[in-house]
């Protein structure tokens, strides 16, 4: 029997740029830094690339890149900001994936992420496909390889989302334990409710395709985020190792938290993580791994069913983004979220009406508007005049100035940035241009 430990960090910040200026304006609440991207980079993203390991005398004995030994994903819109504004930190993340392939039998630790961090079960099929395709294309440009796994925003999932992931060739995703409905041995009839998070699972989809699922250890993930576990790296390592049992089969103890836990939410959390991973390796209590390597060594022997429309962040599934789900963050008896349902229904209605205009007026005869939208990520990633003209010429032929403006601005120019609110999952198709899409 071999024991493995994997620590996953989900690193993400919502886009903060002023849509017209394409710059982040001063944010008082981030003081003494200019804005929250700068502050969190200084407290978390940068330190994890050069994290210090101390000895008993509190002297530095090593400086390590945490990203190389953990599993991680970064939001594409966050990386696009970092690439321009904090290139050294950005490069440490890219370099870490290369190093991780040396550690983990050629399997990189970086996972892709859906592009705009929308709540996937609330999106229609076309929008799901665009989110996955854009996320994968962005990942391939940055990391110079194909992604094996993809992180879903808030781990929000439904069967159709898994179908889209499988259709795009992805091998796995990571979910919360409460998102599992039941599991049994592959081909067996020993169905059990719930989940054992210490093994991977095969999920059989209605289309006949399959995808692998990892359900993280909820108790230990919560301890990292909310119970002060990052005060001591040795305690952190021992607590993770305590999640194994005495079975004879291989086991994977894995946790998933917001990556900002390691330095931003918890000061010096990056150092606790660095010491934890080093201690696990030195003590040989387990082998440090990532999801891709573990899946290659230990393919699933069980299959699992999911709860549709579930997420990691709310016991009401995805209702917090479309209804008065009952969670009361206001703390007042008269507080409610009844405004969410009519707002979402209105935005969904608007999306569908705009889609009709989009399909009718986009002047391309060879490709569907939705295929063109999927391919438009090539322009987002490279807004040079030459590349824009190539995209237009390839897909539309010769266009006059006014028609060209109509094509590039209303049709493609507002794949809006969903933020941490009830708008998630709604993707309008026209309106003001946004950062990375303005011409």
C-alpha positions in Angstrom: 0.0 0.0 0.0 1.2 3.5 -0.8 -0.1 6.7 0.7 -0.3 10.0 -1.3 -1.1 13.6 -0.4 -2.2 16.3 -2.7 -2.9 19.9 -1.8 -4.9 21.9 -4.4 -5.1 25.7 -4.4 -7.8 27.5 -6.4 -6.3 31.0 -7.2 -8.7 33.5 -8.5 -9.7 37.2 -8.2 -12.6 38.8 -10.2 -11.5 41.3 -12.9 -11.2 44.7 -11.3 -10.4 46.8 -14.4 -12.5 49.8 -15.3 -14.1 48.6 -18.6 -13.4 51.9 -20.4 -9.9 52.7 -19.0 -8.7 49.1 -19.0 -6.9 49.9 -15.8 -7.7 49.2 -12.2 -8.6 52.3 -10.3 -7.3 53.1 -6.8 -9.1 51.0 -4.2 -9.0 52.5 -0.7 -9.8 49.2 1.0 -6.6 47.7 -0.3 -4.4 50.3 1.4 -1.4 50.6 1.6 -1.5 49.0 -1.9 -3.0 50.6 -5.0 -5.6 47.8 -5.4 -6.5 44.3 -4.2 -4.7 42.6 -7.1 -1.5 44.2 -5.9 -2.1 43.5 -2.3 -3.0 39.8 -2.7 -0.1 39.3 -5.1 2.3 40.7 -2.5 0.7 38.7 0.3 0.1 35.4 -1.5 0.8 34.9 -5.2 4.4 36.2 -5.1 5.4 34.6 -1.8 4.3 31.1 -2.9 6.7 31.3 -5.8 9.7 32.0 -3.4 8.5 30.6 -0.1 11.0 30.3 2.8 11.6 27.1 4.9 12.9 27.8 8.4 14.7 25.5 10.8 14.2 25.2 14.5 16.3 28.4 15.0 14.0 30.3 12.6 16.8 30.6 10.1 16.1 30.2 6.4 17.4 26.8 5.1 15.7 26.8 1.7 13.5 28.8 -0.6 11.0 26.9 -2.7 8.3 27.3 -5.3 5.2 25.9 -3.7 3.3 25.8 -7.0 5.7 23.1 -8.2 4.7 20.6 -5.4 1.0 21.4 -5.1 -1.9 21.1 -7.5 -3.2 24.5 -8.6 -5.4 26.5 -11.0 -5.4 30.2 -11.8 -8.3 32.2 -13.3 -7.3 33.2 -16.8 -8.4 36.8 -16.2 -6.2 37.0 -13.1 -3.2 35.6 -15.1 -3.8 38.1 -17.9 -3.4 40.9 -15.3 -0.4 39.3 -13.7 1.4 38.7 -17.0 1.4 42.4 -17.7 1.7 43.9 -14.2 3.7 41.3 -12.2 5.7 39.4 -14.8 8.1 37.8 -12.3 5.4 36.3 -10.3 3.6 35.2 -13.4 6.8 33.5 -14.7 7.2 31.7 -11.4 3.8 30.1 -11.9 4.6 29.0 -15.4 8.0 27.7 -14.4 6.4 25.7 -11.5 4.3 23.7 -13.9 7.5 22.7 -15.8 9.2 21.7 -12.6 6.2 19.7 -11.4 6.4 17.6 -14.6 9.9 16.5 -13.4 8.6 15.6 -10.0 5.4 13.9 -11.1 6.3 11.6 -14.0 5.6 14.2 -16.7 2.2 15.3 -15.3 2.0 19.0 -14.7 0.4 20.4 -11.5 -1.5 23.2 -13.2 -5.2 22.7 -14.0 -7.2 24.7 -16.4 -10.2 26.8 -15.3 -13.5 27.8 -16.9 -12.7 31.2 -18.4 -14.9 33.7 -16.7 -15.6 31.8 -13.4 -19.3 31.6 -14.1 -21.6 29.1 -12.3 -21.7 26.4 -15.0 -25.1 24.8 -14.2 -26.8 28.2 -14.7 -25.3 28.6 -18.2 -26.9 27.1 -21.3 -25.0 24.5 -23.3 -23.5 27.0 -25.8 -22.1 29.2 -23.0 -20.7 26.1 -21.2 -18.9 25.1 -24.3 -17.4 28.6 -24.8 -16.3 28.8 -21.2 -14.5 25.5 -21.4 -13.0 26.1 -24.8 -11.7 29.5 -23.9 -10.3 28.2 -20.7 -8.4 25.4 -22.4 -7.1 27.7 -25.2 -5.8 30.2 -22.6 -4.2 27.4 -20.6 -2.4 26.0 -23.7 -1.0 29.4 -24.6 0.4 29.9 -21.1 1.6 26.5 -20.1 2.5 25.1 -23.6 0.7 21.9 -23.1 -2.9 20.5 -23.0 -4.7 20.5 -19.7 -5.7 17.2 -18.2 -8.1 18.6 -15.6 -10.3 21.6 -15.3 -11.5 23.5 -12.2 -15.1 24.5 -12.2 -16.0 27.9 -10.5 -17.3 27.1 -7.0 -17.0 23.5 -8.1 -20.6 24.0 -9.3 -21.6 21.1 -11.5 -24.4 19.4 -13.4 -24.3 16.4 -15.8 -24.3 18.6 -18.8 -21.2 20.4 -17.6 -19.4 17.1 -17.2 -20.5 16.1 -20.7 -18.8 19.3 -22.0 -15.6 18.6 -20.2 -15.5 15.0 -21.5 -16.3 16.2 -25.0 -13.3 18.5 -24.9 -11.0 15.6 -23.9 -10.5 16.5 -20.2 -9.7 13.6 -17.9 -10.9 14.9 -14.5 -12.3 17.6 -12.3 -12.4 18.1 -8.5 -15.6 18.3 -6.5 -16.7 18.7 -2.8 -17.7 15.5 -1.0 -21.3 16.7 -0.5 -21.6 16.8 -4.3 -21.4 13.0 -4.5 -24.7 11.2 -4.5 -23.5 7.6 -4.3 -20.8 5.2 -5.5 -20.2 1.6 -6.1 -17.5 -0.7 -7.6 -17.3 -0.4 -11.4 -19.8 -2.9 -12.8 -21.0 -3.8 -9.3 -24.3 -3.4 -7.5 -22.9 -2.5 -4.0 -24.3 1.1 -4.3 -23.5 3.3 -1.2 -24.6 6.8 -0.5 -22.0 9.5 0.0 -18.4 9.2 -0.9 -15.0 8.0 0.2 -12.7 10.9 -0.8 -9.5 8.8 -0.6 -9.9 7.4 -4.1 -10.7 8.6 -7.6 -14.0 7.8 -9.3 -15.3 7.1 -12.8 -18.4 9.0 -13.8 -20.5 7.4 -16.6 -22.3 10.1 -18.6 -25.6 9.7 -20.6 -23.7 10.3 -23.9 -21.6 7.2 -23.3 -18.5 9.3 -22.5 -16.8 9.2 -19.1 -14.8 11.5 -16.8 -12.9 11.0 -13.6 -13.9 12.7 -10.4 -11.9 13.5 -7.3 -13.9 14.5 -4.1 -11.7 16.4 -1.7 -11.5 15.8 2.0 -14.0 18.3 3.3 -13.1 18.3 7.0 -9.4 18.9 6.4 -10.0 21.5 3.7 -12.2 23.4 6.1 -9.6 23.2 8.8 -7.1 25.0 6.4 -9.6 27.7 5.6 -11.2 28.4 8.9 -9.6 26.6 11.8 -6.1 28.1 12.0 -4.3 25.1 10.7 -1.7 27.2 8.8 -0.1 28.5 12.0 2.3 25.5 12.1 3.6 23.6 9.0 4.4 20.5 11.0 0.9 20.4 12.6 -0.5 20.9 9.1 1.4 17.9 7.8 0.5 15.7 10.7 -3.2 16.6 10.4 -3.2 15.7 6.7 -1.5 12.4 7.4 -4.1 11.6 10.0 -6.7 11.3 7.3 -5.5 7.9 6.2 -7.0 4.6 7.4 -5.5 1.1 7.7 -6.8 -0.3 4.3 -4.4 -2.2 2.2 -5.1 -0.3 -1.1 -3.4 2.9 -2.2 -5.0 6.0 -0.7 -5.0 9.7 -1.7 -5.5 12.3 1.0 -6.3 15.5 -0.8 -7.7 18.9 0.1 -8.9 21.9 -1.9 -9.2 25.5 -0.7 -9.0 29.0 -2.1 -5.3 29.5 -2.9 -5.4 32.8 -1.2 -5.5 30.9 2.1 -1.7 30.5 1.8 -0.6 34.0 2.6 -3.5 36.4 2.2 -6.2 35.0 4.4 -3.6 33.5 6.7 -0.3 35.5 7.1 2.7 33.4 6.3 0.4 30.6 5.2 2.8 30.0 2.2 5.6 29.1 4.7 3.3 26.7 6.5 2.5 25.0 3.2 6.2 24.9 2.1 7.2 23.3 5.5 4.2 20.9 5.4 5.1 19.5 1.9 8.8 19.2 2.8 8.0 17.5 6.1 5.7 15.0 4.4 8.5 14.1 2.0 11.3 14.0 4.6 9.3 11.9 7.1 8.1 9.6 4.3 4.7 9.6 5.9 3.3 9.8 2.3 4.2 10.7 -1.2 3.4 14.2 -2.4 1.5 14.1 -5.8 -0.9 15.9 -8.0 -4.2 14.7 -9.5 -2.8 13.8 -12.9 0.0 11.7 -11.6 -2.2 9.9 -9.1 -4.8 9.1 -11.8 -2.1 7.6 -14.0 -0.9 5.4 -11.2 -4.3 4.5 -9.7 -7.1 4.5 -12.2 -10.6 4.4 -10.6 -12.0 1.1 -9.4 -15.3 2.7 -8.4 -17.9 4.8 -10.2 -19.8 7.7 -8.7 -23.0 9.7 -9.3 -23.2 13.4 -8.6 -25.9 15.7 -7.2 -26.8 17.9 -10.1 -26.8 21.7 -9.5 -24.5 21.4 -6.5 -21.5 23.5 -5.4 -18.8 23.6 -2.8 -19.8 27.0 -1.3 -23.5 26.6 -0.5 -25.6 23.8 0.9 -28.4 24.9 -1.3 -26.4 23.9 -4.4 -26.5 26.8 -7.0 -29.6 28.5 -5.5 -27.5 31.3 -4.0 -26.9 32.6 -7.5 -30.6 32.5 -8.7 -33.0 32.5 -5.7 -33.6 33.4 -2.1 -31.7 30.3 -1.0 -32.0 31.0 2.8 -28.4 31.7 3.6 -28.4 34.9 5.6 -25.1 36.7 5.4 -26.8 39.8 6.6 -27.5 38.4 10.0 -30.9 40.2 10.3 -34.3 38.5 10.6 -35.8 40.9 7.9 -33.0 40.3 5.4 -33.7 38.2 2.3 -32.5 37.7 -1.3 -35.9 37.7 -3.1 -34.4 40.1 -5.6 -32.2 37.4 -7.1 -34.9 35.3 -9.0 -36.4 38.2 -11.0 -33.0 39.6 -11.8 -31.7 36.3 -13.1 -34.8 35.5 -15.0 -34.6 39.0 -16.6 -31.0 38.5 -17.6 -31.6 35.0 -18.9 -34.5 36.4 -21.0 -32.2 39.2 -22.3 -29.4 36.7 -23.1 -31.8 34.6 -25.2 -33.2 37.7 -27.1 -29.7 38.9 -27.9 -28.7 35.5 -29.1 -31.4 35.7 -31.7 -29.9 39.0 -33.0 -26.4 37.5 -32.8 -27.4 34.5 -35.0 -29.3 36.7 -37.5 -26.9 39.5 -38.1 -23.4 38.0 -37.9 -22.3 38.0 -41.6 -20.6 34.7 -41.9 -21.8 31.9 -44.2 -19.3 29.2 -43.4 -19.4 28.9 -39.7 -22.1 29.3 -37.0 -22.0 32.3 -34.8 -21.3 30.1 -31.8 -18.3 28.4 -33.5 -17.0 31.9 -34.3 -17.4 33.0 -30.7 -15.5 29.9 -29.6 -12.7 30.8 -32.0 -12.6 34.4 -30.9 -10.4 33.5 -28.0 -7.6 33.6 -30.5 -8.2 37.4 -30.8 -8.6 37.9 -27.1 -5.2 36.3 -26.5 -3.5 38.3 -29.3 -5.0 41.7 -30.1 -2.4 42.7 -32.6 -3.8 44.4 -35.7 -2.4 41.7 -37.8 -4.2 39.0 -35.9 -7.5 40.9 -35.8 -7.3 41.4 -39.6 -6.5 37.7 -40.1 -9.5 36.7 -38.0 -11.8 39.0 -40.0 -10.5 38.0 -43.4 -10.6 34.2 -42.6 -14.1 34.2 -41.3 -15.9 37.2 -43.1 -13.9 38.0 -46.2 -13.7 41.7 -47.0 -15.6 44.0 -44.6 -16.2 47.7 -44.9 -15.3 49.8 -41.9 -18.8 50.2 -40.4 -19.6 46.5 -40.8 -16.2 45.5 -39.3 -17.0 47.6 -36.3 -20.4 46.0 -36.0 -18.9 42.5 -36.1 -16.1 43.1 -33.7 -17.9 45.2 -31.1 -21.5 44.3 -30.7 -21.1 40.6 -31.7 -18.1 39.7 -29.7 -17.3 42.7 -27.5 -19.1 41.9 -24.3 -18.5 38.4 -23.0 -19.1 40.0 -19.7 -17.1 39.4 -16.6 -19.4 37.7 -14.0 -18.5 38.8 -10.5 -19.3 37.3 -7.1 -23.0 38.0 -7.2 -26.3 36.8 -8.7 -25.2 37.6 -12.2 -23.0 34.5 -12.5 -23.9 32.2 -15.3 -25.4 35.0 -17.4 -23.5 35.9 -20.5 -24.9 38.7 -22.7 -23.7 39.1 -26.3 -23.7 42.7 -26.9 -23.1 46.1 -25.2 -20.0 48.0 -24.1 -16.6 46.6 -24.9 -14.7 45.0 -22.1 -11.1 44.6 -21.3 -9.3 42.3 -23.7 -12.1 42.7 -26.2 -11.9 46.3 -27.3 -10.9 47.4 -30.7 
